Amino acid sequence: MWWSSTFSHRFKSDVDAESLQRQAASWGFDLRLIPTPPYRSNVSVGRLWSHVVYARRFRALAESLERPDLILASSPPLEVAGEAALLGRRWNVPAIIDIQDRWPDAFVRVLPKAARGLSRGLLLPWYRAERRAYRAADGIIGVARGYVERGLAVGGEKRYRGVFPIGVHLGDVDEAIARGAQSHADRWTKPDDRIWMVYSGSLTRNYDFLTVIRAAALSRQRFGGRLRFLITGQGHLAEKARRIIRRESLDNVDMCGFLGFEEWAYLVSQADAGFNVSFPDALIYMPNKVFFYMAARLALLNTIPGQCAELIAKHDCGVNYKAGDVDACFASIRGLVEAPDDLRRMQAASRRLAETAFDRRIIDREFVRFLRDVAEDYRDVRSGEPSRFTRDQRSAEFALWE
């Protein structure tokens, strides 16, 4: 059984509940959708209230059900994860929280600068919710190492822990590229004598795409029209980006907006390198775009320290540079353009990682094995048997995808 909200965070509208439930049933599981209040902004009181309502309604509906073998809850929303973990305590079944974002720390960056010093007090209810959820959980996992480390720091040592990246459905991406070629090749096919670099994602303060646009001005001086920058996505800084492009007369930068998946997949497949750029204090560790870039055989231009930077350095699939540094960004761009053999080597390494480590077929298999082992181990420990999760095994979970 899987629980979710009737409200789509991505599209800011209600989902087609009946269609989703029919699809879920065809896959053999029961999807329960809980009505929750809508909200307009990702960062808003409305969103926080929606999560509170979601948690309350989940608790009321779930606690009368038959006890499962294991509970898996995603965070955010923290409130629902906390209720799920407490339900596991009452039922005496293992509750695992899968952390996919650093809440409430992620809100500090979007507060007005004058209020950031007071952020701990302003966000106190959500720091309490974080502590309540992670302490009640029997296990902490996450889509990147930094999330797991935060969960353990707040919630304490756990017998069950692991890093399971979101990854990418490689076959789906390959099919989308092929379909996109049929419909969008006239717009996005790259000439053989050109190099394309793409930024995909939110156009907001967390992401350092404006540095990319400023570096494009230096690229224009050196490479002219040979090098093209494609900016896909939307967000509140889109207009600022357009002003920079107009002021600098950057005919080598295209603001592409939000594209459908097939069109976007084909565009990315035509590019040579992709920007994975955010600021360190945004607390973004391993964005989804990384895996799509890899699937599309792109070299990575990265500003995210920690796991992302280590992965790129270890597997030689891109270049790391410092966020906000226009000169460093341009130097990284120039290095790829002027060393085509290095660029091709990085592209091949990127696709190889997608095929051997980050394909969802691989990750899902390991994830299911982990959850099955947790459920069996929990029963063993309750029966007085020794745990099958040793400390060495738990430490190894952090290195599984690195």
Buried (B, 14 or more C-beta within 10 A) or exposed (E): EEBBBBBEEEEEEBBEEEEBBEEBEEEEEEBBBBEBBBBEEBBEEEBBEBBBBBBBBBBEEBEEEEEBEBBBBBBBBBBBBBBBBBBBEEBEBBBBBBBBBBBBBBBBBBBEEEEEEEBEEBBEEBBEBBBBBBBBBBBBBBBBBBBBBBBBEBBEEBBBBBBBBBBBBBEEBBEBBEBBBEEBEEEBEBEEEEBBBBBBBBBBBBBBBBBBBBBBBBBBEEBEEBBBBBBBBBBEBBEEBBEBBEEBEBEBBBBBEEBEEBBBBBBBBBBBBBBBBBBBEBBBBBBBBBBBBBBBBBBBBBBBBBBBBEBBEEBBBBBBBBBBBBEBBBBBBBBBBEEEEBBBBBBBBBBBBBEEBBBBEBBEEBBEEBBEBBBBBBEBBEEEEEBEBEEEEBEEBBEBBE
